[in-house]
Amino acid sequence: MKNSKVVVRLFTAAFAAAALSVMASAEDRAPDFDRTGVDVPKLVSETKDRAKKEGGPAVESRRAPDAKAAAEEDDIERRIVVFEAGVGAVSRMAAVRALGAEPVKDLRIINAVAVVVPKSRAKSLDAGLKARRGVKRVERDFVQNWLRSDEPTTPPAAKEQTTPWGIDRVNARKAWNVTRGAGAKIAVVDTGVDMDHPDLKLAGGYNCIDPNVSYKDDNGHGTHVAGTIAAQDNKEGVVGIAPDVQLYGVKVLDSWGSGTFADVITGIQWAAENKMDVANFSLGAGAGTEALAEAVKAAAAAGLTIMAAAGNSGESVGFPAAYPETIAVAASDSGDKVADFSSRGPEVDFIAPGVGVESTYMGGGYDTLDGTSMATPHMTGLAALAAAQGIRGPEAIRAALLKAAKKIPDVPAEQQGAGMVDAGLLVGAKTAPK
């Protein structure tokens, strides 16, 4: 855990070049991973069937809400195998298959492979990989519930368009005289997005859990996040901060809000490779991993701004928000008080509305939620306005947001960071570094 976030983050030229090389090299992509529609759930199911035949324990759903329970009770185990630079995708796959594991995700952004293996073979896999030339490290990949504390309130009925209080609090209307986000590419990395919602316009998306299945939301959380960023100005429902952005739904979590670290890393990879300006991560874990940290760093080096929820524990900031390359967002209420649940610490960069936030919901409806998950898309929408003005890259966007932020009086820095961003000031910040 770091002690503070530094405003200016510098990456070595060698690291940045390496990160970009891993993502850009077409020949290094595995021929039978997500790009060609491998059926990941089927692979996992087949591995579980094999484990049962070998006498493994009873099957546990991948939706298990507790990572430790999933790791202990599941009849398979998951690993992220990180290879040394220069080991290509085909070689990575061959290495894990030779030791009895099935590769399920090509995590090329960190030169790694996510695999599943019957529990009965896990020890021999670990030993074999440790001894194998070209393997840098092996990590356990857990199932994690990333949304545990975002609470719904009473769903409002459909009605004529209103502007949620948070949109007005960040002064979005004033920015609309200059830009409404056109040209900015924004990814909502979450439970998916309801692409049929009448108040949302999607440019595309991707299902990182199963590329053969739609990225459509089956939880509601991702759709709610999307509305705060980009709900349409169409005289119904609500309106978002940047209604004219190009919005993409990236599904990394299932209907329970659960997903593996490999799923989330795949979402980071997709956003970086598809040249999103900003990726919204309204999700978090209590602890990070080396693989997650490396993926965040590589994505930032490639030009992706990651906006991340600080967390709802009321205690330390979660991950990936705690990493210095992300922008961590705390939550406030309509009275400019810090939400009791909002996580705090020196990693917090900004604060935004996160209590009683009304937005779109799956099934074409609307709902009101609390959480730093709801604060984060306010910041993503603001970053989209900056990107639409030609301010691109994480450092330039961070600088523009800092210039437009105002501190809430009598609130400690570890609870609000630089404060609340004013959209009207933001769109005038054309002198921010580009």
C-alpha positions in Angstrom: 0.0 0.0 0.0 1.4 3.3 -1.0 1.4 6.4 1.3 0.1 8.9 -1.2 -0.8 9.4 -4.8 1.6 11.6 -6.8 -0.1 14.0 -9.2 2.5 13.4 -11.9 3.2 9.7 -12.6 6.2 8.9 -14.9 6.6 5.6 -16.6 10.0 4.5 -18.0 10.2 4.5 -21.8 11.2 0.9 -21.7 8.1 -0.2 -19.7 5.7 1.8 -21.8 7.2 0.4 -25.0 7.0 -3.1 -23.6 3.3 -2.7 -22.6 2.4 -1.3 -26.0 4.3 -4.0 -27.7 2.5 -6.8 -25.9 -0.9 -5.3 -26.7 -0.1 -4.4 -30.3 1.6 -7.6 -31.5 -1.0 -9.5 -33.5 1.2 -12.5 -34.0 1.6 -12.8 -30.2 -2.1 -13.4 -29.7 -3.2 -16.9 -29.1 -5.1 -18.4 -32.0 -7.8 -20.1 -29.8 -8.5 -17.6 -27.1 -11.3 -15.0 -26.9 -10.6 -13.6 -30.4 -12.0 -16.6 -32.0 -14.9 -17.3 -29.6 -13.5 -20.1 -27.4 -16.3 -21.3 -25.1 -14.8 -20.4 -21.7 -17.7 -21.7 -19.5 -17.6 -25.0 -21.4 -13.9 -25.3 -20.8 -14.4 -24.7 -17.1 -17.3 -27.1 -17.0 -15.2 -29.8 -18.8 -12.4 -29.3 -16.3 -14.8 -29.7 -13.5 -16.2 -32.9 -15.0 -12.7 -34.2 -15.3 -12.1 -33.3 -11.7 -15.2 -35.1 -10.5 -14.1 -38.3 -12.4 -10.8 -38.0 -10.6 -12.6 -37.9 -7.2 -12.5 -34.2 -6.5 -14.9 -32.4 -4.1 -18.5 -31.3 -5.0 -19.0 -28.6 -7.5 -19.3 -25.0 -6.2 -20.9 -22.2 -8.3 -18.4 -19.7 -9.7 -20.8 -17.1 -8.3 -19.7 -17.9 -4.8 -19.6 -14.5 -3.1 -16.5 -15.2 -1.0 -13.2 -15.6 -2.8 -11.7 -17.8 0.0 -14.7 -20.1 0.0 -14.6 -20.4 -3.8 -10.9 -21.3 -3.7 -11.4 -23.9 -0.8 -14.6 -25.5 -2.0 -14.5 -25.5 -5.7 -13.4 -28.7 -7.5 -11.1 -26.7 -9.8 -8.4 -24.2 -9.1 -7.6 -21.1 -11.1 -4.2 -19.7 -11.8 -2.7 -16.7 -13.6 0.7 -17.7 -15.1 2.9 -14.8 -15.9 5.7 -15.4 -18.4 9.0 -13.6 -19.1 9.0 -11.0 -21.9 9.5 -12.7 -25.3 7.5 -15.8 -24.6 4.8 -15.8 -27.2 1.1 -16.8 -26.8 1.4 -20.1 -28.5 4.4 -21.0 -26.2 2.5 -19.8 -23.2 -0.5 -22.1 -24.0 1.7 -25.1 -24.8 3.4 -24.7 -21.5 0.3 -24.8 -19.3 -1.4 -27.5 -21.4 1.7 -29.7 -21.1 1.2 -29.7 -17.3 -2.5 -30.6 -17.4 -4.1 -27.1 -17.2 -6.6 -25.5 -19.6 -5.9 -21.9 -20.8 -9.1 -19.8 -20.6 -7.9 -16.2 -21.1 -5.0 -14.7 -23.0 -3.8 -11.9 -20.6 -1.4 -10.5 -23.2 -1.3 -7.1 -21.6 0.9 -8.6 -18.9 2.2 -11.6 -21.0 0.2 -14.1 -19.0 -2.4 -16.8 -19.3 -5.3 -17.5 -17.0 -5.9 -21.3 -16.6 -8.2 -23.7 -14.8 -7.0 -27.1 -13.5 -8.6 -29.9 -11.5 -7.8 -29.5 -7.8 -6.1 -32.9 -7.9 -3.5 -31.6 -10.4 -3.0 -28.1 -8.9 0.1 -29.0 -6.9 1.8 -30.7 -9.8 0.9 -27.7 -12.1 2.5 -25.3 -9.6 5.6 -27.4 -9.3 6.0 -27.8 -13.0 5.5 -24.2 -13.7 8.0 -23.2 -11.1 10.6 -25.3 -12.7 9.8 -24.3 -16.3 12.0 -21.9 -18.1 10.3 -18.7 -19.1 7.7 -18.6 -16.3 8.1 -15.5 -14.3 5.4 -16.1 -11.6 2.3 -18.1 -10.8 -0.6 -16.5 -8.9 -3.9 -17.9 -7.6 -6.9 -16.4 -9.4 -9.9 -16.0 -7.1 -13.6 -15.5 -7.6 -14.4 -12.2 -6.0 -17.6 -10.3 -5.3 -16.7 -6.8 -6.4 -20.0 -5.0 -5.7 -20.9 -6.2 -2.2 -22.0 -2.9 -0.6 -23.9 -0.9 -3.3 -27.4 -0.7 -1.9 -30.6 -0.1 -3.9 -33.4 2.0 -2.6 -36.9 2.4 -4.0 -37.1 2.2 -7.8 -38.9 5.3 -9.2 -41.5 4.9 -11.9 -40.8 6.0 -15.4 -41.5 9.7 -15.9 -40.6 12.8 -17.8 -36.9 13.6 -17.9 -35.4 15.0 -14.7 -31.8 15.9 -14.0 -30.4 13.9 -11.0 -29.0 16.1 -8.2 -25.4 14.9 -8.8 -25.5 16.1 -12.4 -26.3 19.6 -11.2 -23.9 19.4 -8.3 -20.9 19.0 -10.7 -22.3 21.8 -12.9 -22.7 19.7 -16.0 -25.3 22.0 -17.6 -22.7 24.8 -17.9 -20.3 22.4 -19.7 -23.0 21.5 -22.2 -22.7 25.0 -23.7 -19.2 23.9 -24.9 -19.3 20.1 -25.2 -21.6 17.1 -24.4 -18.8 14.6 -24.8 -18.9 13.9 -28.5 -15.8 12.0 -29.7 -14.8 10.6 -26.3 -14.8 6.8 -26.0 -15.9 5.5 -22.6 -16.0 1.9 -21.3 -18.2 0.8 -18.4 -16.3 -2.2 -17.1 -18.9 -3.8 -14.9 -21.9 -6.3 -15.0 -22.6 -5.2 -18.6 -25.0 -2.6 -19.9 -28.6 -2.9 -21.0 -28.2 -2.0 -24.7 -32.0 -2.0 -25.2 -32.6 0.7 -22.6 -34.4 3.6 -24.3 -32.3 6.1 -22.3 -28.9 4.7 -23.4 -27.1 4.6 -26.7 -24.3 2.0 -26.9 -21.6 2.0 -29.5 -20.6 -1.6 -28.7 -19.1 -3.8 -26.0 -17.6 -7.1 -25.0 -18.3 -10.0 -22.6 -15.0 -10.8 -20.9 -16.5 -13.8 -19.0 -17.8 -15.5 -22.2 -17.1 -13.8 -25.5 -19.8 -16.0 -27.1 -22.5 -14.3 -25.1 -23.9 -10.7 -25.2 -22.5 -8.1 -22.8 -26.1 -7.3 -21.8 -26.5 -6.5 -18.1 -28.1 -9.2 -15.9 -27.5 -7.5 -12.6 -28.4 -3.8 -13.0 -25.3 -2.3 -11.6 -23.5 -1.6 -14.9 -26.6 -0.1 -16.5 -27.0 2.3 -13.5 -23.3 3.4 -13.8 -23.8 3.9 -17.6 -26.8 6.3 -17.1 -24.9 8.7 -14.9 -22.2 8.9 -17.5 -24.3 9.1 -20.7 -28.1 8.8 -20.3 -29.6 10.5 -23.3 -31.1 14.0 -23.3 -34.4 12.7 -24.7 -37.2 14.1 -22.6 -37.6 10.9 -20.5 -36.0 9.3 -17.5 -32.7 11.0 -16.6 -29.8 12.7 -18.3 -26.1 11.9 -17.9 -23.1 14.2 -17.6 -21.9 13.5 -21.1 -24.8 12.2 -23.2 -23.0 12.4 -26.5 -20.0 10.1 -25.7 -19.4 6.8 -27.5 -20.4 4.4 -24.7 -19.2 0.7 -24.5 -20.3 -2.0 -22.1 -17.6 -4.4 -21.0 -18.9 -7.3 -18.9 -16.5 -8.7 -16.3 -18.9 -9.6 -13.6 -21.8 -12.0 -13.5 -25.4 -11.5 -12.2 -24.2 -11.7 -8.6 -21.5 -9.1 -9.2 -18.8 -11.8 -9.0 -15.8 -12.3 -11.3 -12.3 -13.5 -11.3 -9.2 -11.3 -11.2 -8.5 -12.6 -14.7 -12.0 -11.4 -15.9 -11.2 -7.9 -14.6 -7.8 -7.9 -16.1 -9.3 -8.9 -19.4 -11.6 -5.9 -19.1 -8.6 -3.6 -18.6 -7.0 -5.2 -21.6 -10.0 -4.8 -23.8 -10.4 -1.1 -22.9 -6.7 -0.4 -23.6 -6.5 -2.3 -26.9 -9.7 -0.7 -28.2 -8.4 2.7 -27.4 -10.9 3.9 -24.9 -10.2 7.3 -23.4 -11.6 6.5 -20.0 -12.7 3.2 -18.4 -15.1 3.2 -15.4 -14.4 0.6 -12.7 -17.2 0.9 -10.2 -15.9 -2.3 -8.5 -13.3 -3.2 -6.1 -11.6 -5.9 -4.0 -10.1 -5.6 -0.5 -6.7 -6.8 -1.7 -4.9 -6.5 -5.0 -2.6 -8.8 -6.9 0.6 -8.4 -8.8 -1.2 -9.3 -12.0 -3.9 -6.7 -11.5 -1.3 -4.0 -10.6 0.7 -4.8 -13.7 -2.4 -4.6 -15.9 -3.4 -1.2 -14.5 0.2 0.1 -15.0 0.4 -1.2 -18.6 -3.0 0.2 -19.5 -2.0 3.7 -18.1 1.2 3.5 -20.2 -0.9 2.8 -23.2 -3.0 6.0 -22.6 -6.1 4.6 -20.8 -7.5 6.7 -17.9 -9.0 4.4 -15.2 -11.6 5.8 -12.9 -12.1 3.6 -9.9 -14.5 3.4 -6.9 -12.7 4.0 -3.6 -14.9 1.4 -1.9 -17.7 1.2 0.6 -16.0 -0.1 3.7 -15.6 3.3 5.4 -12.0 2.2 5.9 -9.1 1.8 3.5 -9.3 2.2 -0.2 -9.9 -0.9 -2.3 -8.3 -2.2 -5.5 -7.8 -1.2 -8.3 -8.5 2.3 -6.9 -5.6 2.1 -4.5 -3.1 1.9 -7.3 -1.4 5.2 -8.1 -2.2 4.9 -11.9 -5.9 5.0 -11.2 -8.1 8.0 -10.2 -9.9 6.9 -6.9 -13.3 8.4 -6.2 -15.0 8.9 -2.8 -18.7 9.6 -2.3 -20.7 12.5 -0.9 -24.3 13.2 -0.2 -26.5 16.1 -1.4 -25.5 18.1 1.6 -21.8 17.9 0.7 -21.2 15.5 3.6 -18.9 12.6 3.0 -20.9 9.3 2.9 -20.3 7.2 6.1 -19.6 4.2 3.9 -17.1 5.9 1.6 -13.6 4.4 1.9 -10.8 6.9 2.8 -7.1 7.3 2.8 -4.3 9.1 1.0 -5.2 7.2 -2.2 -8.4 9.2 -2.6 -8.1 11.6 -5.5 -11.6 13.3 -5.8 -15.1 13.2 -4.3 -18.4 13.0 -6.3 -22.1 12.5 -5.6 -22.7 9.0 -4.4 -25.8 8.9 -2.2 -29.4 8.7 -3.5 -28.2 8.7 -7.1 -31.0 8.1 -9.6 -30.1 6.5 -12.9 -31.0 4.0 -15.5 -31.5 0.3 -14.6 -31.7 -2.9 -16.5 -35.1 -3.8 -18.1 -35.6 -0.3 -19.3 -36.2 1.1 -15.8 -34.7 3.4 -13.3 -33.4 3.0 -9.8 -31.7 5.0 -7.0 -28.5 3.6 -5.5 -25.9 4.5 -3.0 -22.1 3.8 -3.2 -18.8 5.0 -4.4 -19.8 3.0 -7.5 -22.3 5.8 -8.1 -19.8 8.5 -7.5 -17.3 7.1 -9.9 -19.3 7.6 -13.1 -19.8 11.2 -12.2 -16.0 11.5 -12.5 -15.9 9.4 -15.6 -18.5 11.7 -17.2 -16.4 14.7 -16.3 -13.3 13.1 -17.7 -15.2 12.4 -20.9 -16.0 16.1 -21.2 -12.2 16.8 -20.9 -11.4 14.1 -23.5 -13.9 15.6 -25.9 -12.0 18.8 -25.7 -8.8 17.1 -26.9 -7.3 16.4 -23.4 -6.2 12.8 -23.7 -4.2 10.4 -21.6 -4.3 9.8 -17.8 -1.9 12.5 -16.8 -3.5 15.2 -19.0 -7.0 14.3 -17.8 -5.9 14.2 -14.2 -4.3 17.6 -14.5 -7.4 19.1 -16.0 -9.6 17.6 -13.3 -7.3 18.9 -10.6 -7.4 22.4 -12.1 -11.3 22.3 -12.0 -11.6 20.8 -8.5 -12.8 22.7 -5.4 -12.3 21.5 -1.9 -15.3 20.9 0.3 -14.7 23.0 3.5 -13.7 21.2 6.7 -13.4 17.8 5.0 -10.0 16.0 5.4 -8.0 15.4 2.3 -8.0 11.6 2.8 -11.8 11.7 2.5 -12.1 14.0 -0.6 -8.7 14.2 -2.3 -8.7 17.4 -4.4 -12.4 17.9 -3.9 -15.4 18.2 -6.2 -14.8 18.9 -9.9 -16.8 21.7 -11.6 -17.7 20.8 -15.2 -18.0 24.5 -16.2 -14.4 25.1 -15.1 -13.2 21.9 -16.6 -14.2 22.5 -20.2 -12.4 25.8 -20.1 -9.2 24.1 -19.0 -7.7 23.9 -22.5 -4.2 24.8 -21.1 -4.0 21.4 -19.4 -1.1 19.3 -20.8 -1.8 17.2 -23.8 
